[in-house]
């Protein structure tokens, strides 16, 4: 049986940001992209919750990065998209594209109502 991947809207957003950061994603960097580039208010704990949920599903994996003086010697947990995560993103993209293609032109085109 084919495995189906399901993502919540916020999980999909976080997973997309992790994918864009190509192995350099961590809680603050993801939070900053969501707030500054997507204009969406979000707190770091919700991002971390989503990341750990995605990790439980096997869509991301994480490792601790090196300690830095800038962070007071603390290490960052770096997240990376797995092959299952890539499949989940592609499936979500296909579902969205399919649904958008089914919307009649008049809905957004200003034609018939």
DSSP file (Angstrom, degrees, kcal/mol; ACC not computed):
  #  RESIDUE AA STRUCTURE BP1 BP2  ACC     N-H-->O    O-->H-N    N-H-->O    O-->H-N    TCO  KAPPA ALPHA  PHI   PSI    X-CA   Y-CA   Z-CA
    1    1 A X              0   0    0      0, 0.0     2,-0.2     0, 0.0     0, 0.0   0.000 360.0 360.0 360.0 136.0    0.0    0.0    0.0
    2    2 A X        -     0   0    0      1,-0.1     2,-0.4     0, 0.0     0, 0.0  -0.463 360.0-122.3 -69.9 135.6    1.3    3.4   -0.9
    3    3 A X        -     0   0    0     -2,-0.2     2,-0.4     1,-0.0    -1,-0.1  -0.647  23.2-148.0 -80.4 131.8    2.2    5.6    2.0
    4    4 A X        -     0   0    0     -2,-0.4     2,-0.5     2,-0.0    84,-0.1  -0.798   4.4-147.0 -99.8 142.5    0.3    8.9    2.1
    5    5 A X        -     0   0    0     -2,-0.4     2,-0.5    82,-0.1    80,-0.0  -0.929  14.2-172.9-110.7 129.3    1.9   12.0    3.6
    6    6 A X        -     0   0    0     -2,-0.5     2,-0.4    85,-0.0    82,-0.1  -0.984   2.2-176.8-125.9 132.1   -0.3   14.6    5.4
    7    7 A X        -     0   0    0     -2,-0.5     2,-0.1    81,-0.1    -2,-0.0  -0.974  22.9-130.0-125.5 138.3    0.9   17.9    6.6
    8    8 A X     >  -     0   0    0     -2,-0.4     4,-2.7     1,-0.1     5,-0.2  -0.412  37.6-104.3 -73.4 164.0   -0.9   20.6    8.5
    9    9 A X  H  > S+     0   0    0      1,-0.2     4,-2.0     2,-0.2     5,-0.1   0.918 121.9  43.4 -60.0 -45.2   -0.6   24.1    7.0
   10   10 A X  H  > S+     0   0    0      2,-0.2     4,-2.7     1,-0.2    -1,-0.2   0.890 112.4  53.2 -70.3 -37.2    1.9   25.3    9.6
   11   11 A X  H  > S+     0   0    0      1,-0.2     4,-2.8     2,-0.2    -2,-0.2   0.919 108.9  50.4 -60.1 -42.6    3.9   22.1    9.4
   12   12 A X  H  X S+     0   0    0     -4,-2.7     4,-2.6     2,-0.2    -2,-0.2   0.920 110.2  49.7 -62.3 -43.3    4.1   22.6    5.6
   13   13 A X  H  X S+     0   0    0     -4,-2.0     4,-2.2     2,-0.2    -2,-0.2   0.943 113.4  45.4 -60.7 -48.1    5.3   26.2    6.0
   14   14 A X  H  X S+     0   0    0     -4,-2.7     4,-2.5     1,-0.2    -2,-0.2   0.915 113.4  50.2 -62.4 -43.0    8.0   25.1    8.5
   15   15 A X  H  X S+     0   0    0     -4,-2.8     4,-2.2     1,-0.2    -1,-0.2   0.886 109.4  51.3 -64.6 -38.7    9.1   22.2    6.3
   16   16 A X  H  X S+     0   0    0     -4,-2.6     4,-2.1     2,-0.2    -1,-0.2   0.908 110.2  49.1 -63.2 -41.5    9.3   24.5    3.3
   17   17 A X  H  X S+     0   0    0     -4,-2.2     4,-1.5     2,-0.2    -2,-0.2   0.919 109.3  51.9 -65.4 -41.9   11.5   26.9    5.2
   18   18 A X  H  <>S+     0   0    0     -4,-2.5     5,-0.5     1,-0.2     4,-0.4   0.922 110.0  50.3 -58.2 -42.9   13.7   24.0    6.4
   19   19 A X  H ><5S+     0   0    0     -4,-2.2     3,-1.0     1,-0.2    -1,-0.2   0.882 108.1  52.2 -63.5 -38.4   14.1   23.0    2.7
   20   20 A X  H 3<5S+     0   0    0     -4,-2.1    -1,-0.2     1,-0.2    -2,-0.2   0.779 105.1  55.8 -69.8 -24.2   15.0   26.5    1.6
   21   21 A X  T ><5S-     0   0    0     -4,-1.5     3,-1.2    -3,-0.3    -1,-0.2   0.441  95.4-146.8 -92.2   1.7   17.8   26.7    4.2
   22   22 A X  T < 5S-     0   0    0     -3,-1.0    -3,-0.1    -4,-0.4    58,-0.1   0.815  71.5 -28.0  40.1  65.8   19.5   23.6    2.9
   23   23 A X  T 3 <S+     0   0    0     -5,-0.5    -1,-0.3    56,-0.3    57,-0.1   0.559 125.5  86.0  81.3   8.3   20.9   22.0    6.1
   24   24 A X    <   +     0   0    0     -3,-1.2     2,-0.3    -6,-0.3    -2,-0.1   0.207  57.2 126.5-120.8  13.1   21.4   25.3    7.9
   25   25 A X  B     +A   79   0A   0     54,-0.9    54,-3.2    -7,-0.2     2,-0.3  -0.556  25.1 157.5 -81.7 133.6   17.9   25.6    9.5
   26   26 A X     >  -     0   0    0     -2,-0.3     4,-2.4    52,-0.2     5,-0.3  -0.926  55.4 -85.5-144.5 170.1   17.4   26.1   13.2
   27   27 A X  H  > S+     0   0    0     50,-0.4     4,-2.4    -2,-0.3     5,-0.2   0.839 123.5  41.6 -48.1 -50.9   14.6   27.5   15.3
   28   28 A X  H  > S+     0   0    0      1,-0.2     4,-2.7     2,-0.2    -1,-0.2   0.898 113.9  51.8 -68.4 -40.2   15.5   31.1   15.2
   29   29 A X  H  > S+     0   0    0     -3,-0.2     4,-1.7     2,-0.2    -1,-0.2   0.896 112.9  45.8 -64.4 -38.0   16.4   31.1   11.5
   30   30 A X  H  X S+     0   0    0     -4,-2.4     4,-2.3     2,-0.2    -2,-0.2   0.924 112.4  50.6 -69.2 -44.6   13.0   29.5   10.6
   31   31 A X  H  X S+     0   0    0     -4,-2.4     4,-2.4    -5,-0.3     5,-0.2   0.911 109.2  52.2 -58.6 -43.8   11.1   31.9   12.9
   32   32 A X  H  X>S+     0   0    0     -4,-2.7     4,-3.2     1,-0.2     5,-0.5   0.898 109.1  48.9 -61.9 -42.0   12.8   34.9   11.2
   33   33 A X  I  X>S+     0   0    0     -4,-1.7     4,-1.8     1,-0.2     5,-1.4   0.929 111.9  48.8 -64.1 -44.2   11.9   33.7    7.7
   34   34 A X  I  <5S+     0   0    0     -4,-2.3     6,-2.0     3,-0.2     4,-0.3   0.910 120.6  36.7 -63.3 -41.1    8.2   33.2    8.7
   35   35 A X  I  X5S+     0   0    0     -4,-2.4     4,-0.5     4,-0.2    -2,-0.2   0.942 127.1  32.2 -76.9 -47.9    8.0   36.6   10.4
   36   36 A X  I  <5S+     0   0    0     -4,-3.2    -3,-0.2    -5,-0.2    -2,-0.2   0.876 130.1  29.4 -83.5 -38.7   10.1   38.7    8.1
   37   37 A X  I  <<S+     0   0    0     -4,-1.8    -3,-0.2    -5,-0.5    -1,-0.1   0.796 130.8  34.1 -94.3 -30.3    9.6   37.2    4.7
   38   38 A X  T  4<S-     0   0    0     -5,-1.4    -3,-0.2    -4,-0.3    -2,-0.1   0.537  97.4-131.7-101.6  -8.4    6.1   35.8    5.0
   39   39 A X     <  +     0   0    0     -4,-0.5     2,-0.5    -6,-0.3    -4,-0.2   0.826  59.1 137.0  65.6  32.6    4.8   38.5    7.3
   40   40 A X        -     0   0    0     -6,-2.0     2,-0.4     2,-0.0    -1,-0.2  -0.950  54.3-129.2-117.8 127.0    3.3   36.1    9.8
   41   41 A X        +     0   0    0     -2,-0.5     2,-0.3    -3,-0.1    -6,-0.0  -0.579  42.5 155.9 -74.4 129.5    3.6   36.5   13.5
   42   42 A X        -     0   0    0     -2,-0.4     2,-0.3   -11,-0.1    -7,-0.1  -0.993  34.2-132.1-151.7 148.2    4.9   33.3   15.1
   43   43 A X    >>  -     0   0    0     -2,-0.3     4,-1.4     1,-0.1     3,-0.7  -0.767  25.3-118.1-105.5 157.4    6.7   32.4   18.3
   44   44 A X  H 3> S+     0   0    0     -2,-0.3     4,-2.8     1,-0.2     5,-0.2   0.821 109.8  60.8 -62.6 -33.3    9.7   30.2   18.5
   45   45 A X  H 3> S+     0   0    0      1,-0.2     4,-2.5     2,-0.2    -1,-0.2   0.875 103.8  50.0 -66.1 -33.9    8.0   27.6   20.7
   46   46 A X  H <> S+     0   0    0     -3,-0.7     4,-2.1     2,-0.2    -1,-0.2   0.866 110.9  50.1 -70.1 -33.9    5.4   26.9   18.0
   47   47 A X  H  X S+     0   0    0     -4,-1.4     4,-2.6     2,-0.2    -2,-0.2   0.935 111.7  47.7 -66.2 -45.4    8.2   26.5   15.5
   48   48 A X  H  X S+     0   0    0     -4,-2.8     4,-2.6     2,-0.2     5,-0.2   0.911 110.2  52.4 -62.3 -41.6   10.0   24.1   17.8
   49   49 A X  H  X S+     0   0    0     -4,-2.5     4,-2.1     1,-0.2    -1,-0.2   0.929 111.4  46.9 -59.1 -44.7    6.8   22.1   18.4
   50   50 A X  H  X S+     0   0    0     -4,-2.1     4,-2.7     1,-0.2    -2,-0.2   0.911 111.4  52.0 -63.6 -41.6    6.3   21.8   14.6
   51   51 A X  H  X S+     0   0    0     -4,-2.6     4,-2.1     1,-0.2    -2,-0.2   0.920 111.0  45.9 -62.0 -44.0    9.9   20.8   14.1
   52   52 A X  H  X S+     0   0    0     -4,-2.6     4,-2.2     2,-0.2    -1,-0.2   0.866 112.6  51.0 -69.5 -34.0    9.7   18.0   16.7
   53   53 A X  H  X S+     0   0    0     -4,-2.1     4,-1.7    -5,-0.2    -2,-0.2   0.908 111.0  48.6 -66.2 -41.2    6.4   16.8   15.3
   54   54 A X  H  <>S+     0   0    0     -4,-2.7     5,-2.7     1,-0.2     6,-0.8   0.858 110.4  51.9 -65.3 -34.9    7.9   16.7   11.8
   55   55 A X  H ><5S+     0   0    0     -4,-2.1     3,-0.9     4,-0.2    -2,-0.2   0.902 106.8  52.5 -69.3 -39.9   10.9   14.8   13.2
   56   56 A X  H 3<5S+     0   0    0     -4,-2.2    -1,-0.2     1,-0.3    -2,-0.2   0.866 109.4  50.2 -61.5 -35.6    8.6   12.3   14.8
   57   57 A X  T 3<5S-     0   0    0     -4,-1.7    -1,-0.3    -5,-0.1    -2,-0.2   0.587 117.8-116.0 -77.6 -10.5    6.9   11.8   11.4
   58   58 A X  T < 5S+     0   0    0     -3,-0.9    27,-0.5    -4,-0.5    26,-0.4   0.653  83.0 119.4  85.0  15.9   10.3   11.3    9.8
   59   59 A X  S   <S+     0   0    0     -5,-2.7    23,-2.1    25,-0.2     2,-0.3   0.693  77.7  23.5 -89.0 -20.4   10.1   14.4    7.6
   60   60 A X  E     -B   81   0A   0     -6,-0.8     2,-0.3    21,-0.3    21,-0.2  -0.958  65.1-156.3-135.6 158.5   13.1   16.1    9.1
   61   61 A X  E     -B   80   0A   0     19,-2.4    19,-2.4    -2,-0.3     2,-0.3  -0.939  14.5-155.8-128.0 157.3   16.2   15.0   10.9
   62   62 A X  E     -B   79   0A   0     -2,-0.3     2,-0.3    17,-0.2    17,-0.2  -0.947  13.9-179.5-136.9 155.5   18.3   17.0   13.3
   63   63 A X  E     -B   78   0A   0     15,-1.9    15,-3.2    -2,-0.3     2,-0.4  -0.971  36.6-104.0-143.2 154.6   21.8   17.2   14.7
   64   64 A X  E     -B   77   0A   0     -2,-0.3    13,-0.2    13,-0.2     3,-0.1  -0.694  35.9-147.1 -81.6 131.7   23.5   19.5   17.1
   65   65 A X  E     -     0   0A   0     11,-4.0     2,-0.1    -2,-0.4    -1,-0.1  -0.181  35.8 -68.2 -82.9-176.0   25.8   22.0   15.5
   66   66 A X  E     -     0   0A   0      9,-0.1    10,-0.6     1,-0.1    -1,-0.2  -0.374  51.7-105.9 -75.1 154.1   29.0   23.4   17.0
   67   67 A X  E     -B   75   0A   0      8,-0.2     2,-0.3    -3,-0.1     8,-0.2  -0.474  36.8-164.6 -75.5 148.7   29.0   25.7   20.1
   68   68 A X    > > -     0   0    0      6,-1.1     5,-3.0    -2,-0.1     3,-0.6  -0.971  30.6-129.9-135.6 153.5   29.7   29.3   19.6
   69   69 A X  G > 5S+     0   0    0     -2,-0.3     3,-2.1     1,-0.2    -1,-0.1   0.860 108.5  64.9 -65.1 -34.8   30.7   32.2   21.8
   70   70 A X  G 3 5S+     0   0    0      1,-0.3    -1,-0.2     2,-0.1    -3,-0.0   0.823 106.3  42.8 -57.8 -32.2   27.9   34.3   20.3
   71   71 A X  G X 5S-     0   0    0     -3,-0.6     3,-1.3     3,-0.2    -1,-0.3   0.143 123.3-103.3-100.6  17.7   25.4   31.8   21.7
   72   72 A X  T < 5S-     0   0    0     -3,-2.1    -3,-0.2     1,-0.3    -2,-0.1   0.809  77.7 -54.2  66.6  29.9   27.1   31.6   25.1
   73   73 A X  T 3 <S+     0   0    0     -5,-3.0    -1,-0.3     1,-0.3    -4,-0.2   0.420 104.1 135.9  85.4  -1.8   28.6   28.2   24.3
   74   74 A X    <   -     0   0    0     -3,-1.3    -6,-1.1    -6,-0.3     2,-0.3  -0.470  50.0-128.8 -79.8 153.3   25.2   26.7   23.5
   75   75 A X  E     - B   0  67A   0     -8,-0.2     2,-0.3    -2,-0.1    -8,-0.2  -0.771  14.5-127.7-102.6 146.3   24.8   24.5   20.4
   76   76 A X  E     -     0   0A   0    -10,-0.6   -11,-4.0    -2,-0.3     2,-0.7  -0.674  14.8-130.1 -88.3 144.6   22.2   24.9   17.8
   77   77 A X  E     - B   0  64A   0     -2,-0.3   -50,-0.4   -13,-0.2     2,-0.4  -0.880  28.2-154.2 -92.2 115.9   19.9   22.0   16.7
   78   78 A X  E     - B   0  63A   0    -15,-3.2   -15,-1.9    -2,-0.7     2,-0.3  -0.770   5.4-153.7 -97.4 132.7   20.2   22.0   12.9
   79   79 A X  E     -AB  25  62A   0    -54,-3.2   -54,-0.9    -2,-0.4     2,-0.3  -0.818  11.7-177.0-110.9 146.2   17.3   20.5   10.9
   80   80 A X  E     - B   0  61A   0    -19,-2.4   -19,-2.4    -2,-0.3     2,-0.2  -0.996  30.7-109.8-140.7 143.1   17.3   19.0    7.4
   81   81 A X  E     - B   0  60A   0     -2,-0.3   -21,-0.3   -21,-0.2     2,-0.1  -0.525  32.3-146.6 -74.2 136.1   14.5   17.6    5.3
   82   82 A X     >  -     0   0    0    -23,-2.1     4,-2.2    -2,-0.2     5,-0.2  -0.378  31.5 -99.2 -91.1 175.7   14.5   13.8    4.8
   83   83 A X  H  > S+     0   0    0      1,-0.2     4,-2.2     2,-0.2     5,-0.1   0.876 127.3  53.0 -64.6 -35.7   13.4   12.0    1.7
   84   84 A X  H  > S+     0   0    0    -26,-0.4     4,-2.3     2,-0.2    -1,-0.2   0.882 108.3  51.0 -64.7 -37.2   10.0   11.3    3.4
   85   85 A X  H  > S+     0   0    0    -27,-0.5     4,-2.3     2,-0.2    -2,-0.2   0.892 108.6  50.7 -65.8 -39.9    9.8   15.1    4.0
   86   86 A X  H  X S+     0   0    0     -4,-2.2     4,-2.5     2,-0.2    -2,-0.2   0.915 110.6  49.6 -63.4 -42.0   10.5   15.8    0.3
   87   87 A X  H  X S+     0   0    0     -4,-2.2     4,-2.5     1,-0.2    -2,-0.2   0.909 109.9  51.3 -62.5 -41.5    7.8   13.3   -0.7
   88   88 A X  H  X S+     0   0    0     -4,-2.3     4,-2.3     1,-0.2    -2,-0.2   0.909 111.3  47.5 -62.6 -42.3    5.4   15.0    1.7
   89   89 A X  H  X S+     0   0    0     -4,-2.3     4,-2.4     2,-0.2    -2,-0.2   0.916 112.2  48.9 -65.9 -42.8    6.1   18.4    0.3
   90   90 A X  H  X S+     0   0    0     -4,-2.5     4,-2.4     1,-0.2    -2,-0.2   0.903 111.9  49.4 -64.0 -39.9    5.8   17.2   -3.3
   91   91 A X  H  X S+     0   0    0     -4,-2.5     4,-2.4     2,-0.2    -1,-0.2   0.918 111.0  49.0 -65.7 -42.6    2.5   15.6   -2.5
   92   92 A X  H  X S+     0   0    0     -4,-2.3     4,-2.3     1,-0.2    -2,-0.2   0.904 111.5  50.4 -62.3 -40.7    1.1   18.7   -0.8
   93   93 A X  H  X S+     0   0    0     -4,-2.4     4,-2.7     2,-0.2    -2,-0.2   0.920 110.3  49.2 -63.1 -44.7    2.2   20.8   -3.8
   94   94 A X  H  X S+     0   0    0     -4,-2.4     4,-2.5     1,-0.2    -2,-0.2   0.907 110.5  50.7 -62.5 -42.1    0.4   18.4   -6.2
   95   95 A X  H  X S+     0   0    0     -4,-2.4     4,-2.3     2,-0.2    -1,-0.2   0.923 112.3  46.5 -62.3 -43.8   -2.8   18.5   -4.2
   96   96 A X  H  X S+     0   0    0     -4,-2.3     4,-2.7     2,-0.2     5,-0.2   0.933 113.0  48.6 -64.2 -45.4   -2.8   22.3   -4.1
   97   97 A X  H  X S+     0   0    0     -4,-2.7     4,-2.1     1,-0.2    -2,-0.2   0.898 111.2  51.1 -62.8 -39.5   -2.1   22.5   -7.9
   98   98 A X  H  X S+     0   0    0     -4,-2.5     4,-0.9    -5,-0.2    -1,-0.2   0.943 112.5  45.4 -62.1 -47.8   -4.8   20.0   -8.6
   99   99 A X  H >< S+     0   0    0     -4,-2.3     3,-0.7     1,-0.2     4,-0.4   0.898 111.7  51.7 -65.1 -40.5   -7.4   21.9   -6.6
  100  100 A X  H >< S+     0   0    0     -4,-2.7     3,-1.1     1,-0.2    -1,-0.2   0.882 106.6  55.1 -62.4 -36.6   -6.3   25.3   -8.0
  101  101 A X  H 3< S+     0   0    0     -4,-2.1    -1,-0.2     1,-0.2    -2,-0.2   0.727 103.7  56.4 -69.4 -19.7   -6.8   23.8  -11.5
  102  102 A X  T << S+     0   0    0     -4,-0.9     2,-0.5    -3,-0.7    -1,-0.2   0.514  80.1 104.3 -89.5  -6.4  -10.3   22.8  -10.7
  103  103 A X  S <  S-     0   0    0     -3,-1.1     5,-0.1    -4,-0.4    -3,-0.0  -0.655  79.6-117.6 -77.7 123.1  -11.5   26.3   -9.7
  104  104 A X    >>  -     0   0    0     -2,-0.5     3,-1.6     1,-0.1     4,-0.6  -0.261  20.7-117.7 -59.4 147.7  -13.6   27.8  -12.5
  105  105 A X  H >> S+     0   0    0      1,-0.3     4,-3.1     2,-0.2     3,-0.8   0.842 110.1  63.7 -56.0 -36.7  -12.2   30.9  -14.2
  106  106 A X  H 3> S+     0   0    0      1,-0.2     4,-0.8     2,-0.2    -1,-0.3   0.722  87.4  71.9 -66.1 -18.1  -15.1   33.1  -13.1
  107  107 A X  H <4 S+     0   0    0     -3,-1.6    -1,-0.2     1,-0.2    -2,-0.2   0.924 124.9   4.0 -62.8 -43.5  -14.3   32.6   -9.4
  108  108 A X  H << S+     0   0    0     -3,-0.8    -2,-0.2    -4,-0.6    -1,-0.2   0.530 122.5  72.6-115.1 -11.8  -11.2   34.8   -9.6
  109  109 A X  H  < S-     0   0    0     -4,-3.1    -3,-0.2    -5,-0.2    -2,-0.1   0.584  96.4-121.8 -86.4  -9.7  -11.4   36.0  -13.2
  110  110 A X  S  < S+     0   0    0     -4,-0.8    -4,-0.1    -5,-0.2    -3,-0.1   0.602  74.7 117.2  82.0   9.2  -14.3   38.4  -12.9
  111  111 A X  S    S-     0   0    0     -6,-0.2    -1,-0.0     1,-0.2    -5,-0.0   0.540  71.1  -2.0 -78.8-129.8  -16.4   36.6  -15.5
  112  112 A X              0   0    0      1,-0.1    -1,-0.2    -3,-0.0    -2,-0.2  -0.180 360.0 360.0 -58.8 151.5  -19.7   34.9  -14.7
  113  113 A X              0   0    0     -3,-0.1    -1,-0.1    -6,-0.0    -2,-0.0   0.383 360.0 360.0-119.3 360.0  -20.9   35.0  -11.2
